[in-house]
C-alpha cells in the first residue's frame, strides 16, 4: 500500500510540476561533479569499480525570457578500488525573446577518491575541472533561428551554451545511509569573450528588456563555494531525498568597461540558495529512474554569468554495470 502511494505521488508530482513550470535551474556545474553529486547511495562496502551511465534531461527558467534545456550524458567508471572518474557531456538548447541557440555545453571531467571509510559512513574527495566548448560569443543569426537587427550582434550570457572559461573544481562529501553533506569550490581561470552590448541591438523594439541583461564583457567569474545538505528516506524500491544547496560567490565578477578598463561591479557576490527534492525508483540494483525538483529561494542581485535559474526540473535514467 505504501509503495503504491509513493508511486502515485511521484507520478502526479511530475506531471503537475512539468505542466506548471516545464523549467529548471542550474549552477556553474560543480554541484553535480564527483563527490558533490546529489542522491549518492550509501553501501557498507564501497566499490568504485562499478560503472554508471546516467542520461539526464532538465529545463530551466530564468529571471528573463530564456528557457534553458540540456540533455546530458554522465558517465562514471572505476579506475581502481578507491578511485573513479566522471565525464559529463551536455547538449544545450536555449529559447528566448532574442533568439534560439543550441550546441555542446561545457565538458566536465573529475576524479573522486575515497579517503576514509567505516561501517557507517564514507568520506570522498574530488578534483576536476570544466572545459569550454566556445568563448561565450555566439551571435544573433549565427546558430539561431531568427534575427532582429541588420547586423549580427553578440547574445547575452543567458543565451550562451558555454561559460567560455576553463575552471578548476575541488570538493568532498560525507555520505551515510540517511545523510549526505558535501562542500566544493569552483574557480574560473580565464576570461570569456562575450561582448553583448545594448547599442548593437538598436533595432530591437524593447530597450527595457535589453537593459535587463547584465553586461558580461570579457567576463571573469568570481569564485564559488557550495554546500549540499541532504536527508534520505528509504522505502523498499523508493528513495526520497530533501535537501538545500547554498552557493556563495565569495569574490566579485570582473568585466571590461566601455572604456576598456577592467572593473568589478558591486553586488555580484553573495548567496544563491535552492531547496531540492529528489524521488528515485530502483527497478533493480542496476536500473533506476530519478526525478528532481529545485526551487530558488534567494539569489544574487547581479548575475553577469547568466547562471540564475528560478526552478529546476530534472528527469534521469541510470544504469549500473
C-alpha positions as CSV (number, residue, x, y, z in Angstrom):
1,X,0.0,0.0,0.0
2,X,2.8,2.4,0.9
3,X,4.7,1.7,-2.3
4,X,1.6,2.4,-4.4
5,X,1.1,5.7,-2.5
6,X,4.6,6.9,-3.3
7,X,4.3,5.8,-6.9
8,X,1.1,7.8,-7.3
9,X,2.6,10.8,-5.5
10,X,5.7,10.9,-7.7
11,X,3.8,10.5,-10.9
12,X,1.3,13.2,-10.1
13,X,4.1,15.5,-8.9
14,X,6.0,15.0,-12.1
15,X,3.1,16.0,-14.3
16,X,1.9,18.8,-12.1
17,X,5.4,20.4,-12.0
18,X,6.3,19.9,-15.6
19,X,2.9,21.4,-16.7
20,X,3.3,24.3,-14.3
21,X,7.0,25.1,-14.9
22,X,8.5,23.0,-17.7
23,X,11.7,24.6,-16.4
24,X,14.6,24.1,-14.1
25,X,17.7,25.6,-12.6
26,X,21.4,25.1,-12.8
27,X,24.7,26.3,-11.4
28,X,28.2,26.6,-12.9
29,X,28.3,22.8,-12.9
30,X,30.4,21.7,-9.9
31,X,27.4,20.8,-7.7
32,X,26.9,17.6,-9.8
33,X,30.5,16.6,-10.1
34,X,32.1,13.7,-8.3
35,X,31.7,13.7,-4.5
36,X,29.3,16.6,-4.7
37,X,26.7,14.8,-6.8
38,X,23.2,14.6,-5.2
39,X,21.4,11.3,-4.2
40,X,24.5,9.2,-3.8
41,X,23.6,5.8,-2.4
42,X,25.5,4.6,0.7
43,X,26.8,1.0,0.8
44,X,28.8,-0.6,3.6
45,X,31.4,-1.8,1.1
46,X,32.3,1.0,-1.3
47,X,33.1,-0.2,-4.8
48,X,34.4,2.3,-7.3
49,X,34.9,-0.4,-9.9
50,X,31.2,-0.2,-10.7
51,X,30.3,1.8,-13.9
52,X,27.3,4.1,-14.0
53,X,25.8,5.8,-17.0
54,X,23.2,8.5,-16.4
55,X,21.1,10.1,-19.2
56,X,19.6,13.3,-17.8
57,X,17.3,16.0,-19.1
58,X,16.5,19.3,-17.4
59,X,14.8,22.5,-18.4
60,X,15.5,25.8,-16.6
61,X,13.6,29.1,-16.1
62,X,15.4,32.4,-15.8
63,X,14.6,35.8,-14.5
64,X,14.0,36.9,-18.1
65,X,12.5,35.0,-21.0
66,X,15.1,32.4,-22.0
67,X,14.3,28.8,-21.2
68,X,17.4,26.7,-20.9
69,X,17.3,23.0,-21.7
70,X,20.0,20.4,-21.5
71,X,20.4,16.7,-22.3
72,X,23.5,15.3,-20.5
73,X,25.4,12.0,-20.8
74,X,27.0,11.5,-17.4
75,X,29.5,8.5,-17.2
76,X,31.2,7.3,-14.1
77,X,33.7,4.4,-14.1
78,X,36.2,3.0,-11.7
79,X,39.9,3.3,-12.1
80,X,40.7,1.1,-9.0
81,X,39.0,0.1,-5.8
82,X,39.3,3.6,-4.3
83,X,39.1,5.9,-7.3
84,X,36.7,6.7,-10.0
85,X,36.4,9.1,-13.0
86,X,33.4,11.1,-14.2
87,X,32.8,12.7,-17.6
88,X,29.8,14.9,-18.3
89,X,28.8,15.9,-21.9
90,X,25.8,18.2,-22.1
91,X,23.9,19.3,-25.2
92,X,22.0,22.6,-24.7
93,X,19.3,24.5,-26.5
94,X,18.0,27.9,-25.3
95,X,14.9,29.8,-26.4
96,X,14.1,33.4,-25.6
97,X,13.0,36.8,-27.0
98,X,16.4,37.5,-28.5
99,X,16.7,34.2,-30.4
100,X,17.3,30.5,-30.2
101,X,20.7,28.8,-29.7
102,X,21.9,25.3,-29.4
103,X,25.2,23.4,-29.1
104,X,27.5,21.3,-26.9
105,X,27.8,22.7,-23.4
106,X,30.9,22.8,-21.2
107,X,32.6,19.4,-20.7
108,X,33.2,18.3,-17.1
109,X,35.9,15.9,-16.0
110,X,36.7,14.9,-12.4
111,X,38.4,12.2,-10.3
112,X,37.0,11.0,-7.0
113,X,38.9,9.1,-4.3
114,X,37.6,7.5,-1.1
115,X,39.9,8.9,1.7
116,X,38.2,7.3,4.7
117,X,35.6,4.7,5.3
118,X,33.8,3.0,8.2
119,X,30.9,0.7,8.7
120,X,28.6,3.7,9.0
121,X,29.9,6.3,6.5
122,X,32.3,7.2,3.7
123,X,34.3,10.4,3.1
124,X,35.3,11.1,-0.5
125,X,37.2,13.8,-2.2
126,X,37.1,15.2,-5.8
127,X,39.4,17.1,-8.1
128,X,38.4,18.1,-11.6
129,X,37.6,20.9,-14.0
130,X,35.5,22.2,-16.8
131,X,36.5,22.7,-20.4
132,X,34.7,25.4,-22.5
133,X,33.3,24.4,-25.9
134,X,33.2,28.0,-27.1
135,X,34.1,31.5,-25.8
136,X,30.5,32.7,-25.0
137,X,30.4,34.7,-28.1
138,X,27.5,33.2,-30.1
139,X,25.9,35.9,-32.2
140,X,22.3,36.6,-33.2
141,X,21.7,34.9,-36.6
142,X,24.7,32.5,-36.1
143,X,23.2,29.2,-34.8
144,X,19.9,31.0,-34.1
145,X,16.5,30.7,-35.8
146,X,15.9,34.4,-36.5
147,X,17.5,37.8,-36.5
148,X,16.1,41.2,-35.3
149,X,18.8,43.6,-36.4
150,X,20.5,44.3,-39.6
151,X,23.9,43.0,-38.4
152,X,24.8,40.1,-36.2
153,X,25.1,41.1,-32.5
154,X,26.6,39.0,-29.7
155,X,23.9,37.5,-27.5
156,X,23.9,37.9,-23.7
157,X,25.1,35.2,-21.4
158,X,21.6,33.6,-20.8
159,X,21.7,32.6,-24.5
160,X,25.3,31.2,-24.5
161,X,25.8,27.4,-24.5
162,X,29.2,27.8,-22.7
163,X,30.6,29.9,-19.9
164,X,33.7,30.4,-22.0
165,X,36.3,29.7,-19.3
166,X,38.5,26.8,-18.1
167,X,37.5,26.1,-14.4
168,X,39.1,24.1,-11.7
169,X,36.9,22.2,-9.2
170,X,37.6,20.6,-5.8
171,X,35.4,19.3,-3.0
172,X,34.4,16.4,-0.7
173,X,31.5,14.7,0.8
174,X,30.4,12.8,3.9
175,X,27.9,10.0,2.9
176,X,25.9,7.8,5.3
177,X,22.7,5.8,4.9
178,X,20.4,8.7,5.7
179,X,22.6,11.8,5.3
180,X,24.9,13.5,2.8
181,X,27.0,16.6,3.4
182,X,29.2,18.0,0.6
183,X,31.2,21.1,0.0
184,X,33.1,22.3,-3.0
185,X,34.8,25.2,-4.7
186,X,34.9,26.3,-8.4
187,X,37.4,28.8,-9.7
188,X,37.4,30.3,-13.2
189,X,40.9,30.5,-14.7
190,X,40.3,32.9,-17.5
191,X,38.0,35.5,-19.2
192,X,35.4,34.6,-21.8
193,X,34.9,36.7,-24.9
194,X,31.3,37.8,-24.6
195,X,30.8,41.3,-25.9
196,X,27.0,41.8,-25.6
197,X,26.1,45.5,-25.8
198,X,22.6,47.1,-26.0
199,X,23.9,49.5,-28.6
200,X,24.4,46.6,-31.0
201,X,20.6,45.9,-30.8
202,X,19.4,49.4,-31.8
203,X,16.6,47.9,-33.9
204,X,15.2,45.8,-31.1
205,X,11.7,47.1,-30.1
206,X,12.0,46.7,-26.3
207,X,15.0,48.6,-24.9
208,X,13.8,47.9,-21.3
209,X,14.1,44.1,-22.0
210,X,17.6,44.6,-23.4
211,X,18.8,46.6,-20.4
212,X,17.5,43.8,-18.1
213,X,20.5,41.7,-19.1
214,X,23.6,42.2,-17.0
215,X,26.7,43.0,-19.1
216,X,29.4,40.4,-19.2
217,X,32.1,41.9,-21.4
218,X,35.1,39.6,-21.3
219,X,33.8,38.3,-18.0
220,X,36.0,36.5,-15.5
221,X,33.6,34.9,-13.0
222,X,34.2,35.1,-9.2
223,X,35.0,32.1,-7.1
224,X,32.0,30.0,-5.9
225,X,31.7,27.8,-2.8
226,X,28.9,25.4,-2.4
227,X,27.5,23.2,0.5
228,X,25.0,20.4,0.0
229,X,22.9,19.0,2.9
230,X,20.6,16.1,2.0
231,X,18.4,13.8,4.1
232,X,17.4,10.4,2.6
233,X,14.2,8.4,3.3
234,X,14.2,4.8,2.1
235,X,11.0,2.8,1.2
236,X,11.8,-0.5,-0.4
237,X,12.5,0.4,-4.0
238,X,11.8,4.1,-3.5
239,X,14.4,6.6,-2.4
240,X,13.2,10.1,-1.4
241,X,15.6,13.0,-0.6
242,X,15.1,16.5,0.7
243,X,17.9,19.0,0.8
244,X,19.3,22.5,0.5
245,X,22.0,23.8,-1.8
246,X,23.6,27.2,-0.9
247,X,26.2,28.6,-3.3
248,X,28.2,31.6,-2.3
249,X,30.1,33.8,-4.8
250,X,32.9,35.0,-2.5
251,X,34.8,37.2,-4.9
252,X,33.3,39.8,-7.3
253,X,33.0,39.1,-11.0
254,X,35.3,41.1,-13.3
255,X,34.3,42.6,-16.6
256,X,35.6,45.1,-19.1
257,X,34.0,48.6,-19.1
258,X,33.1,50.6,-22.3
259,X,36.4,52.4,-21.9
260,X,38.4,49.2,-21.9
261,X,39.1,49.3,-18.1
262,X,38.8,46.1,-16.0
263,X,36.2,46.7,-13.3
264,X,34.5,44.6,-10.6
265,X,30.8,45.5,-10.4
266,X,29.1,45.7,-7.0
267,X,26.5,43.1,-5.9
268,X,27.9,40.2,-7.9
269,X,28.9,38.4,-4.6
270,X,26.5,36.7,-2.2
271,X,24.3,33.7,-1.6
272,X,22.1,31.8,-4.1
273,X,20.0,29.3,-2.1
274,X,18.0,26.4,-3.6
275,X,15.7,23.9,-1.9
276,X,15.7,20.4,-3.6
277,X,13.5,17.4,-3.7
278,X,14.5,14.1,-5.3
279,X,12.5,10.9,-5.9
280,X,14.2,7.8,-7.3
281,X,12.7,4.4,-8.1
282,X,15.0,1.4,-8.4
283,X,13.7,-1.2,-10.8
284,X,16.7,-3.4,-9.7
285,X,20.2,-3.0,-8.5
286,X,21.3,-1.9,-12.0
287,X,18.4,0.2,-13.3
288,X,16.9,3.4,-11.8
289,X,14.9,6.4,-12.7
290,X,15.2,9.7,-10.9
291,X,13.1,12.9,-10.7
292,X,14.4,16.1,-9.1
293,X,12.8,19.4,-8.5
294,X,14.5,22.5,-7.1
295,X,13.2,25.9,-6.1
296,X,15.4,29.0,-5.9
297,X,14.9,30.8,-2.5
298,X,17.4,33.6,-2.8
299,X,19.8,34.9,-5.5
300,X,22.5,37.4,-6.1
301,X,21.4,40.9,-7.2
302,X,23.5,41.0,-10.3
303,X,24.4,37.9,-12.4
304,X,26.6,38.7,-15.4
305,X,27.2,35.0,-16.0
306,X,23.6,34.2,-16.8
307,X,23.5,31.3,-14.4
308,X,20.4,32.3,-12.5
309,X,17.6,29.7,-12.6
310,X,14.3,30.1,-10.7
311,X,13.2,26.4,-10.7
312,X,14.7,23.1,-11.7
313,X,13.0,20.0,-13.1
314,X,15.3,17.1,-14.0
315,X,14.5,13.6,-15.1
316,X,17.2,10.9,-15.4
317,X,17.6,7.2,-16.3
318,X,20.6,5.4,-14.6
319,X,22.1,2.1,-15.4
320,X,24.9,0.5,-13.4
321,X,27.1,-2.3,-14.9
